[in-house]
Amino acid sequence: MAKFSREYLRQATSPGMFGLGVMGLGEQLGTALQGRRVRNAEMQMITLGNQALAASEQGDMEALNMRRQQLMDLLSRTSNKDARNNIINAINEINAARPATQARATTNKAKAIIKTEQALDDMKSERESLQVTDEQGQVQLSGVFTSGQDRAMQALEDRLEVMKQDANAVVEANDIRLSTRLKQLEDEQKLYTAEVKRGVSMLSQHEYGSDSYNDTAQQLKDAGLSKAVMDYEKIVMQFQTEQAELQKKLDEKRPLSAEEQAYMRERGYRLSDSDYENRKQYNTLVNGENQARMAIALRALTSNEGDAAKAYANLALDTFRSIGDTQPLWFDDLKEMIDDELTEKDYEIIYGMAEGKTESEIQNVVAGYLRNRFKTHFANMETDVKNKRKTNQAMLDITEDLLLSAKNPDGSFKYERLEDGSVDRSKVPPIELRQAEEEAERRVNPSIQPSSQLDTTLAGAKAGVVF
């Protein structure tokens, strides 16, 4: 993305470029131009190239455009053909770098949105921690939260509102959050798998049911590995049950059944006249196969092959927790169901269904499972999402109408229009945009009263805005 400036500077300082190159331009033009002017032009080109490089690497579109304009101005003041070609090449390289620079600018803004939201969350949490309710039911601050901190919060909210007018930055901010959360879930899953592997290794060093085994199992359960212990014991108990059944038949000198005889012959074994020897040989063979199956089951228990699918499934569950949080704490909603009613067996089924699926397919798998598992709560969540979308769209439409109709005291329209006729919200002062949004919310939901700090009528009058 910054290749254009480095390449340009390399060529500009090379004697082979345009005959003498930029550094030798003064000698070539010496007879036609004053040497000082040529040297100044050379230095300006190199300086602008360095500045364009820095702007591109930092994702600073404003600075990049400024350097481009400065090169355009330099071009208009330059008459030498080779020098003009050199400047034009630099301008073309800047033009080619604009998409990559814009992408960086969007990423920078997305990261700034995330940091600003986090800072606001921290300040709001601090403020809420100081709130108490007095005898009259009024919320008061019990500690010191200064007016300066209030102003800082307001400034952050204003800045966030401006940044969120860039839809691409908002989308990328959401992508960054999801990627960060997914990485966290993947790391947690890898760590859990490693802990399970360690736990299985510890358990396998003790005889199942012994005091030392029970102590180790309890230690692992206390460390949050109860499911791993139960899975291990299920595998071991199944093997021991099968082994005990085989031993019982041997002790009873029970002859092989027709099915067991066929099993032996299929594997190339000859049967003797002794039922005991035949049974003993059969038990040895079957025990070996059972041990092999147990080893495979234990390897599957400690395998990390499904970690990515599990992480995507957990991310999908996180998403449904968030959008399913539709009711106050004392009412059940989809979030409550996922947190309180989803069992280890449910998770096992979801993980199994997610195995080998793509990210979008896993999202659908989880949605389908929750829809079947919690029919009423999932339907309530879908209804709530539809209603919120309808409400948000209504608020957006009303806000746009308010901004379009806003006028200055002299009757002229207050805000600049875009080509499609909509208001250029990047040019609307944050406080006035917030006033329009609050008014839109009040019209959609008349029970909401505008805050005392941002009364739309008073503040609007002060700003010269007529809604």
C-alpha positions in Angstrom: 0.0 0.0 0.0 2.9 2.3 0.6 4.9 0.9 -2.3 4.1 3.8 -4.6 6.1 6.3 -2.4 9.1 4.1 -1.8 9.3 3.2 -5.5 8.8 6.8 -6.5 11.6 8.1 -4.1 13.9 5.3 -5.3 13.4 6.3 -8.9 13.5 10.0 -8.2 16.9 9.8 -6.7 18.2 7.5 -9.4 20.4 9.1 -12.2 18.8 6.7 -14.7 15.3 8.2 -14.4 14.5 10.8 -17.1 18.1 10.9 -18.1 19.5 12.6 -15.0 16.7 11.9 -12.5 15.3 14.3 -10.1 18.6 14.9 -8.3 20.2 15.7 -11.6 17.3 17.8 -12.9 18.9 21.0 -11.9 21.9 20.4 -14.2 19.6 19.6 -17.1 17.4 22.6 -16.6 20.2 24.9 -15.5 20.2 26.8 -18.8 16.4 27.3 -18.9 15.6 27.8 -15.2 17.3 29.3 -12.3 19.2 26.7 -10.4 17.7 27.6 -7.1 14.1 27.2 -8.4 15.0 23.8 -9.8 16.6 22.6 -6.6 13.6 23.9 -4.6 11.3 21.9 -6.9 13.4 18.8 -6.4 13.3 19.1 -2.6 9.6 19.8 -2.7 9.0 16.6 -4.7 11.1 14.5 -2.4 9.4 16.0 0.7 5.9 15.5 -0.7 6.8 11.9 -1.6 7.9 11.3 2.0 4.8 12.9 3.4 2.6 10.9 1.0 4.3 7.7 2.1 3.6 8.5 5.7 0.0 9.5 5.0 -0.7 6.3 3.1 0.9 4.1 5.8 -1.2 5.9 8.5 -4.4 5.7 6.5 -4.7 9.6 6.5 -6.8 10.4 3.4 -6.9 14.1 4.2 -3.1 14.3 4.3 -2.7 12.2 1.1 -5.2 14.4 -0.8 -3.3 17.5 0.5 0.0 16.1 -0.9 -1.7 15.3 -4.2 -3.0 18.9 -4.4 0.4 20.3 -3.6 2.0 18.2 -6.4 -0.7 19.5 -8.7 0.2 23.0 -7.8 3.9 22.2 -8.3 3.0 20.8 -11.7 1.2 24.0 -12.7 4.4 26.0 -11.9 6.7 23.6 -13.8 7.3 23.9 -17.5 10.2 21.4 -18.1 8.8 18.3 -19.9 10.9 15.7 -17.9 10.2 17.4 -14.6 6.5 17.5 -15.4 6.5 13.8 -16.3 8.1 13.1 -13.0 5.5 15.0 -11.1 2.7 13.4 -13.1 4.1 9.9 -12.3 4.1 10.8 -8.6 0.5 12.0 -8.8 -0.6 8.8 -10.5 1.1 6.7 -7.8 -0.8 8.7 -5.2 -4.1 8.1 -7.1 -3.3 4.4 -7.2 -2.7 4.3 -3.5 -6.0 6.0 -2.6 -8.1 2.8 -2.3 -5.6 1.1 0.1 -5.3 4.3 2.1 -9.0 4.6 2.4 -9.2 1.0 3.6 -6.7 1.9 6.3 -8.6 5.0 7.2 -11.8 2.9 7.6 -9.9 0.4 9.8 -8.5 3.2 11.9 -11.9 4.6 12.4 -13.4 1.2 13.2 -10.7 0.7 15.9 -11.4 4.2 17.2 -15.1 3.3 17.5 -14.3 0.3 19.5 -12.0 2.1 21.8 -14.4 5.0 22.3 -17.3 2.6 23.1 -15.1 0.8 25.6 -14.1 4.1 27.2 -17.8 5.2 27.4 -18.7 1.8 29.0 -16.0 2.2 31.6 -17.2 5.7 32.5 -20.8 4.7 32.6 -20.0 1.8 34.8 -18.1 4.1 37.2 -21.0 6.5 37.2 -23.6 3.7 37.9 -21.4 2.4 40.7 -21.9 5.7 42.5 -25.7 5.8 42.1 -28.0 5.2 45.1 -31.7 5.6 45.4 -32.9 7.9 48.2 -36.1 7.6 50.3 -38.1 9.4 47.7 -37.0 6.9 45.0 -34.8 9.4 43.3 -31.4 8.3 41.9 -28.5 10.3 43.4 -24.7 10.1 43.0 -23.1 8.8 46.3 -19.6 9.7 45.3 -17.8 12.3 43.3 -18.4 12.2 39.6 -17.4 15.7 38.5 -19.0 17.9 35.9 -15.7 17.5 34.0 -16.3 13.8 33.7 -19.8 14.4 32.5 -18.5 16.7 29.8 -15.8 14.2 28.9 -18.6 11.5 28.5 -20.6 13.9 26.4 -17.6 14.7 24.2 -16.9 11.0 23.7 -20.6 10.4 22.8 -20.5 13.2 20.3 -17.3 11.9 18.7 -18.7 8.4 18.6 -21.8 9.7 16.8 -19.8 11.4 14.2 -17.6 8.3 13.6 -20.7 6.0 13.3 -21.9 8.1 10.4 -19.3 6.1 8.4 -21.3 2.9 7.7 -18.2 1.1 6.4 -16.3 1.8 9.6 -19.3 0.6 11.7 -19.4 -2.7 9.7 -15.7 -3.2 10.1 -15.9 -2.4 13.8 -18.4 -5.2 14.2 -16.2 -7.5 12.2 -13.2 -6.7 14.4 -15.3 -7.4 17.6 -16.5 -10.7 16.2 -12.9 -11.7 15.1 -11.6 -10.8 18.5 -14.3 -12.7 20.3 -13.8 -15.7 18.0 -10.1 -15.7 18.7 -10.8 -15.6 22.4 -13.2 -18.5 22.1 -10.8 -20.5 20.0 -8.0 -19.9 22.6 -10.4 -20.9 25.4 -11.3 -24.1 23.5 -7.7 -24.9 22.9 -6.8 -24.3 26.5 -9.8 -26.5 27.6 -8.7 -29.3 25.2 -5.2 -29.1 26.6 -6.5 -29.3 30.2 -8.7 -32.3 29.2 -5.7 -34.0 27.7 -3.7 -33.4 30.9 -6.6 -34.7 33.0 -7.0 -37.9 31.0 -3.3 -38.5 31.4 -3.5 -38.1 35.1 -6.6 -40.4 35.5 -5.0 -43.1 33.3 -2.1 -43.4 35.8 -4.5 -44.8 38.5 -6.7 -47.8 38.7 -10.3 -46.8 38.2 -12.2 -46.8 41.5 -9.1 -46.7 43.7 -8.6 -44.0 46.3 -5.9 -42.3 44.3 -8.1 -42.3 41.3 -11.0 -40.8 43.2 -8.8 -38.1 44.7 -7.5 -37.2 41.2 -11.0 -37.2 39.7 -12.2 -34.9 42.5 -9.2 -32.6 41.9 -10.1 -32.3 38.2 -13.7 -31.7 38.9 -12.8 -28.9 41.3 -10.8 -27.4 38.4 -13.8 -27.3 36.2 -13.2 -30.6 34.3 -16.3 -32.5 35.5 -17.5 -33.3 32.0 -14.0 -34.6 31.0 -14.0 -36.9 34.0 -17.5 -38.2 33.3 -16.6 -38.8 29.6 -13.4 -40.6 30.6 -15.3 -42.8 33.2 -18.0 -43.6 30.6 -15.3 -45.0 28.2 -13.5 -46.9 30.9 -16.6 -48.3 32.5 -17.9 -49.5 29.2 -14.6 -51.3 28.6 -14.5 -52.8 32.1 -18.2 -54.0 31.7 -17.4 -55.8 28.5 -14.2 -57.3 30.0 -16.1 -58.5 33.1 -18.8 -60.2 30.9 -16.1 -62.0 28.9 -14.4 -63.1 32.1 -17.7 -64.4 33.5 -18.3 -66.6 30.4 -14.7 -67.9 30.7 -15.1 -68.8 34.4 -18.3 -70.6 33.5 -16.5 -72.4 30.7 -19.4 -71.5 28.5 -19.0 -72.8 24.9 -18.9 -70.3 22.1 -22.2 -69.4 20.4 -22.6 -69.9 16.7 -22.1 -66.2 16.2 -18.9 -66.2 18.3 -17.6 -69.2 16.4 -18.3 -67.4 13.1 -16.4 -64.4 14.5 -13.4 -66.5 15.2 -13.4 -68.3 11.8 -13.7 -64.9 9.9 -10.4 -63.9 11.6 -8.7 -67.1 10.6 -8.7 -68.9 13.9 -9.1 -72.7 14.2 -11.4 -74.0 16.9 -10.2 -76.8 19.2 -12.2 -79.5 21.0 -11.9 -77.6 24.3 -14.7 -75.1 25.0 -12.4 -73.5 27.6 -9.5 -73.0 25.2 -11.8 -71.7 22.5 -13.4 -69.2 25.0 -10.0 -68.2 26.3 -8.8 -67.5 22.7 -12.0 -65.6 21.9 -11.7 -63.4 25.0 -8.1 -62.5 24.2 -9.1 -61.5 20.7 -12.1 -59.5 21.8 -10.3 -57.8 24.7 -7.6 -56.7 22.3 -10.1 -55.1 20.0 -11.9 -53.5 22.9 -8.7 -52.0 24.2 -8.0 -50.6 20.7 -11.5 -49.0 20.6 -11.0 -47.6 24.1 -7.7 -46.0 23.0 -9.4 -44.5 19.9 -12.3 -43.1 22.1 -9.8 -41.6 24.6 -7.8 -40.0 21.7 -11.1 -38.5 20.4 -11.8 -37.2 23.9 -8.5 -35.2 23.8 -8.4 -34.3 20.1 -8.4 -30.6 19.1 -9.7 -31.2 15.6 -13.1 -29.8 16.5 -11.9 -26.7 18.4 -12.6 -24.3 15.5 -16.1 -25.6 15.0 -16.8 -25.4 18.7 -15.5 -21.8 18.9 -17.8 -20.8 16.0 -20.8 -22.6 17.7 -20.0 -20.7 21.0 -19.8 -17.4 19.0 -23.2 -18.1 17.5 -24.6 -18.8 21.0 -23.1 -15.5 22.2 -24.9 -13.8 19.3 -28.3 -15.3 20.3 -27.6 -14.5 24.0 -27.2 -10.8 23.0 -30.2 -10.5 20.7 -32.3 -12.8 22.9 -31.9 -10.5 25.9 -35.3 -9.0 25.5 -36.9 -9.1 29.0 -36.1 -7.7 32.5 -34.2 -9.9 34.8 -37.2 -11.4 36.5 -38.7 -12.6 33.2 -37.5 -15.6 31.1 -36.2 -14.9 27.6 -33.9 -16.7 25.1 -30.8 -15.5 26.9 -32.1 -16.9 30.2 -32.9 -20.2 28.5 -29.4 -20.5 26.9 -27.7 -19.6 30.2 -29.8 -21.7 32.6 -31.4 -24.5 30.5 -28.8 -25.5 27.9 -27.2 -28.7 29.3 -23.9 -30.3 28.7 -25.8 -32.8 26.5 -27.1 -29.9 24.4 -23.7 -28.5 23.9 -22.4 -31.9 22.9 -25.2 -32.2 20.3 -24.5 -28.7 19.0 -20.8 -29.3 18.7 -21.4 -32.6 16.9 -23.7 -30.9 14.4 -21.2 -28.1 13.9 -18.4 -30.5 13.1 -17.2 -30.0 9.5 -19.5 -27.1 8.8 -18.7 -23.6 7.5 -19.2 -20.5 9.7 -22.5 -19.6 8.1 -23.7 -23.2 8.3 -22.8 -23.4 12.0 -24.9 -20.2 12.6 -27.9 -21.9 11.0 -27.2 -25.1 12.9 -27.3 -23.2 16.2 -30.3 -21.2 15.2 -32.2 -24.4 14.2 -31.3 -26.2 17.4 -32.4 -23.2 19.7 -35.6 -22.8 17.7 -36.5 -26.4 18.3 -35.2 -26.5 21.9 -36.9 -23.3 23.1 -39.7 -22.7 20.6 -41.6 -20.0 22.5 -38.6 -18.0 23.6 -37.0 -18.2 20.1 -40.2 -17.0 18.5 -40.4 -14.1 21.0 -36.9 -13.1 20.1 -37.7 -13.1 16.4 -40.7 -11.0 17.0 -38.7 -8.6 19.1 -36.0 -8.3 16.4 -38.7 -7.5 13.8 -40.3 -4.9 16.0 -36.9 -3.3 16.7 -36.0 -3.2 13.0 -39.4 -1.6 12.3 -39.0 0.9 15.1 -35.4 1.8 14.1 -36.4 2.3 10.5 -39.2 4.6 11.5 -36.8 6.6 13.7 -34.3 6.8 10.8 -37.0 8.1 8.5 -38.3 10.6 10.9 -34.8 11.8 11.8 -34.1 12.3 8.1 -37.4 14.2 7.6 -36.5 16.4 10.6 -33.1 17.2 9.2 -34.4 17.8 5.7 -37.0 20.3 7.0 -34.7 22.0 9.5 -34.3 25.7 8.6 -32.2 28.7 9.6 -33.9 31.7 11.1 -33.9 33.3 7.7 -36.0 30.4 6.3 -33.2 28.7 4.3 -32.5 25.0 4.7 -29.9 24.5 7.4 -28.2 21.3 6.2 -26.3 20.4 3.1 -27.8 17.8 0.8 -26.1 14.9 -1.0 -26.7 14.0 -4.6 -29.5 11.6 -3.7 -31.3 14.4 -1.8 -30.6 13.1 1.7 -28.9 15.2 4.3 -25.1 14.9 4.6 -25.0 13.9 8.3 -21.3 14.3 8.5 -21.9 18.0 8.3 -24.6 18.1 11.0 -23.3 19.1 14.4 -23.5 16.1 16.8 -25.7 17.9 19.3 -28.2 18.9 16.6 -28.2 15.4 15.2 -28.9 14.0 18.7 -31.8 16.5 19.1 -33.4 15.2 15.9 -32.9 11.6 16.9 -34.4 12.2 20.3 -37.4 13.9 18.7 -37.8 11.0 16.3 -37.7 8.6 19.3 -40.3 10.6 21.1 -42.6 10.6 18.1 -42.3 6.8 17.7 -42.7 6.3 21.4 -44.6 9.2 23.0 -44.0 7.9 26.5 -40.3 8.9 26.2 -39.6 12.4 27.4 -36.6 14.4 26.1 -33.9 14.8 28.7 -33.6 18.1 30.6 -30.1 18.6 29.2 -31.2 18.1 25.6 -34.7 19.4 25.5 -35.3 19.5 21.7 -37.4 22.7 21.8 -35.0 24.8 23.9 -31.8 23.4 22.5 -33.2 23.6 19.0 -34.1 27.2 19.5 -30.7 28.1 20.8 -29.1 26.5 17.8 -31.4 28.2 15.4 -32.9 24.9 14.3 -36.6 24.7 13.5 -38.2 21.2 13.6 
